[in-house]
Amino acid sequence: MPVVRSSEAVTHEIHGARFVSYATPLAGSKELCAWRGEIPPGTKAPAHTVNREEIFHLLIGELLITLDGRTERISAGDTVIINPGATLAVENPTDHTAISWVTTSVGLTAELADGTVLTPPWAN
């Protein structure tokens, strides 16, 4: 039975945020990936277009989420469904770190506005 202990989770940092991966193919997951996101105060991640559906659930804090040009303030307990091909930007305008939980399918990529394609290691 694959069990990922919190002490075994792998941490990655990019664009000022921290991603702590739990479910990945390396950890035994065949189809899904899941990670905790830690978004510090003042962080404004660049807009990116995803190739897989993402379920973004905010555990702690408040964020501004821009999805395909529409911005919404979300609070702890809110969930955002990000469909494949959608463009997403995340901003933490508060004084406190926001904590999220994200689930997607294996093979997620994110394309930045300049055409750079990122293959996040926490989602593959």
Kinemage of the C-alpha trace (Angstrom):
@kinemage 1
@onewidth
@group {chain A} dominant
@subgroup {mainchain}
@vectorlist {calphas} color= white
{ca met a 1} P 0.000 0.000 0.000
{ca pro a 2} L 1.636 3.280 -1.096
{ca val a 3} L 1.718 5.715 1.818
{ca val a 4} L 3.523 9.021 1.454
{ca arg a 5} L 4.608 10.263 4.861
{ca ser a 6} L 4.751 14.018 5.319
{ca ser a 7} L 8.475 13.647 5.986
{ca glu a 8} L 8.873 12.050 2.530
{ca ala a 9} L 7.025 14.722 0.537
{ca val a 10} L 9.231 16.511 -1.978
{ca thr a 11} L 9.374 20.315 -1.919
{ca his a 12} L 9.898 22.513 -4.986
{ca glu a 13} L 10.052 26.308 -5.154
{ca ile a 14} L 9.182 28.381 -8.212
{ca his a 15} L 7.885 31.925 -8.821
{ca gly a 16} L 8.000 32.693 -5.096
{ca ala a 17} L 5.728 29.819 -4.075
{ca arg a 18} L 6.455 26.428 -2.531
{ca phe a 19} L 4.946 23.199 -3.842
{ca val a 20} L 5.024 20.133 -1.601
{ca ser a 21} L 4.238 17.046 -3.684
{ca tyr a 22} L 2.598 13.983 -2.217
{ca ala a 23} L 0.957 11.990 -5.025
{ca thr a 24} L 3.185 11.527 -8.094
{ca pro a 25} L 4.207 8.581 -10.265
{ca leu a 26} L 7.455 8.358 -8.263
{ca ala a 27} L 5.351 7.969 -5.106
{ca gly a 28} L 3.169 5.247 -6.655
{ca ser a 29} L 0.308 7.202 -8.247
{ca lys a 30} L -0.605 6.049 -11.742
{ca glu a 31} L -3.096 8.713 -12.890
{ca leu a 32} L -3.292 11.596 -10.418
{ca cys a 33} L -0.952 14.096 -8.807
{ca ala a 34} L -1.637 16.112 -5.670
{ca trp a 35} L 0.324 18.769 -3.845
{ca arg a 36} L 0.105 21.449 -1.203
{ca gly a 37} L 0.848 24.964 -2.386
{ca glu a 38} L 2.218 27.599 -0.040
{ca ile a 39} L 1.743 31.091 -1.465
{ca pro a 40} L 3.540 33.762 0.626
{ca pro a 41} L 2.197 37.304 1.089
{ca gly a 42} L 2.745 39.514 -1.931
{ca thr a 43} L 3.326 36.617 -4.323
{ca lys a 44} L 2.043 37.176 -7.845
{ca ala a 45} L 2.598 34.094 -9.993
{ca pro a 46} L 2.752 34.634 -13.760
{ca ala a 47} L -0.247 33.706 -15.866
{ca his a 48} L 0.039 30.241 -17.362
{ca thr a 49} L -2.120 28.003 -19.543
{ca val a 50} L -2.583 24.426 -18.352
{ca asn a 51} L -3.052 21.328 -20.487
{ca arg a 52} L -4.876 19.288 -17.813
{ca glu a 53} L -7.820 19.934 -15.528
{ca glu a 54} L -6.801 21.125 -12.066
{ca ile a 55} L -8.872 21.196 -8.900
{ca phe a 56} L -7.548 24.028 -6.709
{ca his a 57} L -8.884 24.036 -3.136
{ca leu a 58} L -7.880 26.826 -0.767
{ca leu a 59} L -7.265 25.508 2.742
{ca ile a 60} L -6.036 28.678 4.473
{ca gly a 61} L -6.092 32.359 3.537
{ca glu a 62} L -7.356 34.434 0.639
{ca leu a 63} L -6.145 34.714 -2.947
{ca leu a 64} L -6.952 36.545 -6.138
{ca ile a 65} L -7.435 33.986 -8.895
{ca thr a 66} L -7.595 35.160 -12.495
{ca leu a 67} L -9.019 32.517 -14.809
{ca asp a 68} L -9.274 33.373 -18.501
{ca gly a 69} L -9.187 37.090 -17.699
{ca arg a 70} L -11.829 37.033 -14.933
{ca thr a 71} L -10.561 37.742 -11.403
{ca glu a 72} L -12.232 36.392 -8.260
{ca arg a 73} L -11.209 36.673 -4.621
{ca ile a 74} L -11.364 33.235 -3.042
{ca ser a 75} L -11.268 32.351 0.655
{ca ala a 76} L -10.464 29.254 2.698
{ca gly a 77} L -12.884 26.481 1.774
{ca asp a 78} L -13.402 27.665 -1.822
{ca thr a 79} L -12.554 25.441 -4.780
{ca val a 80} L -11.663 26.548 -8.312
{ca ile a 81} L -12.064 24.162 -11.247
{ca ile a 82} L -9.497 24.949 -13.933
{ca asn a 83} L -10.270 23.277 -17.244
{ca pro a 84} L -7.643 22.212 -19.799
{ca gly a 85} L -6.621 25.153 -21.974
{ca ala a 86} L -7.551 27.744 -19.333
{ca thr a 87} L -5.136 30.507 -18.400
{ca leu a 88} L -4.595 30.943 -14.681
{ca ala a 89} L -2.831 33.535 -12.527
{ca val a 90} L -2.620 33.459 -8.727
{ca glu a 91} L -1.902 36.408 -6.435
{ca asn a 92} L -1.734 36.680 -2.650
{ca pro a 93} L -2.480 40.337 -1.825
{ca thr a 94} L -2.709 39.651 1.930
{ca asp a 95} L -0.195 39.716 4.780
{ca his a 96} L -0.460 35.960 5.434
{ca thr a 97} L 0.686 32.833 3.613
{ca ala a 98} L -2.151 31.054 1.798
{ca ile a 99} L -2.215 27.249 1.701
{ca ser a 100} L -3.870 25.317 -1.137
{ca trp a 101} L -4.377 21.703 -2.159
{ca val a 102} L -4.258 20.913 -5.880
{ca thr a 103} L -5.124 17.727 -7.714
{ca thr a 104} L -4.600 17.071 -11.420
{ca ser a 105} L -3.739 14.233 -13.757
{ca val a 106} L -0.221 13.069 -14.510
{ca gly a 107} L 1.353 15.004 -17.371
{ca leu a 108} L 0.386 18.556 -16.447
{ca thr a 109} L 2.275 21.273 -18.292
{ca ala a 110} L 1.973 25.030 -17.950
{ca glu a 111} L 2.724 27.436 -20.804
{ca leu a 112} L 3.785 30.961 -19.857
{ca ala a 113} L 2.852 34.020 -21.936
{ca asp a 114} L 6.311 34.052 -23.559
{ca gly a 115} L 5.796 30.494 -24.872
{ca thr a 116} L 7.965 28.787 -22.256
{ca val a 117} L 6.470 25.417 -21.346
{ca leu a 118} L 7.029 24.224 -17.791
{ca thr a 119} L 6.722 20.589 -16.789
{ca pro a 120} L 6.337 20.829 -13.032
{ca pro a 121} L 8.118 17.924 -11.322
{ca trp a 122} L 5.396 17.858 -8.637
{ca ala a 123} L 2.809 17.003 -11.342
{ca asn a 124} L 4.661 14.362 -13.311
